[in-house]
Amino acid sequence: MEIALEIDARGLLCPLPVLKARKALLGLPPGAVLRIWTTDPAAWIDLPHFCTEAGHELLAAEDAGGDQGFTIRRG
């Protein structure tokens, strides 16, 4: 799987990680993959919910020592 864009949203709190993901996905073609890294604990709820509501596919969510990585395919 090729990552089209990777965003570092570490240190940002809700709703900024979701807003950054939304803006980035709007600039990508359908099917492109975005990876976003965040430290916001609310991202575990916010980003999957955003994907469901916006029609994107959450491919993976991982915890890497306090950083959370989300891999999203644009719908």
C-alpha positions as CSV (number, residue, x, y, z in Angstrom):
1,M,0.0,0.0,0.0
2,E,1.4,3.4,-1.0
3,I,0.9,6.3,1.3
4,A,0.1,9.4,-0.8
5,L,0.4,11.8,2.1
6,E,1.6,11.7,5.7
7,I,0.6,14.3,8.3
8,D,2.1,15.0,11.7
9,A,-0.6,16.3,14.0
10,R,1.2,15.5,17.2
11,G,0.6,18.0,19.9
12,L,-2.7,19.2,18.4
13,L,-5.9,18.6,20.3
14,C,-9.5,18.0,19.2
15,P,-10.8,19.0,16.7
16,L,-7.6,19.9,14.9
17,P,-6.4,16.4,13.9
18,V,-9.8,15.7,12.3
19,L,-9.8,19.1,10.5
20,K,-6.2,18.5,9.2
21,A,-7.2,15.0,7.9
22,R,-10.4,16.4,6.3
23,K,-8.5,19.1,4.5
24,A,-5.8,16.7,3.3
25,L,-8.2,14.1,2.1
26,L,-10.1,16.7,0.0
27,G,-6.9,17.4,-1.9
28,L,-6.3,13.7,-2.7
29,P,-8.0,11.6,-5.4
30,P,-10.5,8.9,-4.5
31,G,-8.7,5.8,-3.3
32,A,-5.5,7.6,-2.2
33,V,-4.2,6.8,1.2
34,L,-3.4,9.2,4.0
35,R,-1.5,8.5,7.3
36,I,-1.9,10.9,10.2
37,W,0.0,10.8,13.4
38,T,-1.5,12.4,16.6
39,T,-1.1,12.4,20.3
40,D,-4.7,13.5,21.1
41,P,-6.4,10.8,23.1
42,A,-9.7,11.8,21.6
43,A,-8.5,10.8,18.1
44,W,-9.3,7.1,18.9
45,I,-13.0,8.2,18.8
46,D,-12.9,11.2,16.5
47,L,-11.0,9.9,13.5
48,P,-12.9,6.6,13.1
49,H,-16.2,8.5,13.5
50,F,-15.1,11.1,10.9
51,C,-14.2,8.3,8.4
52,T,-17.6,6.7,8.8
53,E,-19.5,10.0,8.5
54,A,-17.5,11.2,5.5
55,G,-17.4,7.9,3.6
56,H,-13.7,7.2,4.0
57,E,-12.2,3.8,4.9
58,L,-10.1,3.5,8.1
59,L,-7.5,1.0,7.1
60,A,-5.5,0.9,10.3
61,A,-5.2,2.5,13.8
62,E,-2.1,1.9,15.8
63,D,-0.5,3.0,19.0
64,A,3.2,3.6,18.8
65,G,4.4,4.5,22.2
66,G,2.0,7.4,22.9
67,D,1.6,8.4,19.2
68,Q,-1.4,7.2,17.4
69,G,-1.2,6.5,13.7
70,F,-4.3,6.3,11.5
71,T,-4.3,5.1,7.9
72,I,-7.2,6.3,5.9
73,R,-8.3,5.6,2.3
74,R,-10.2,8.4,0.7
75,G,-13.7,7.5,-0.3
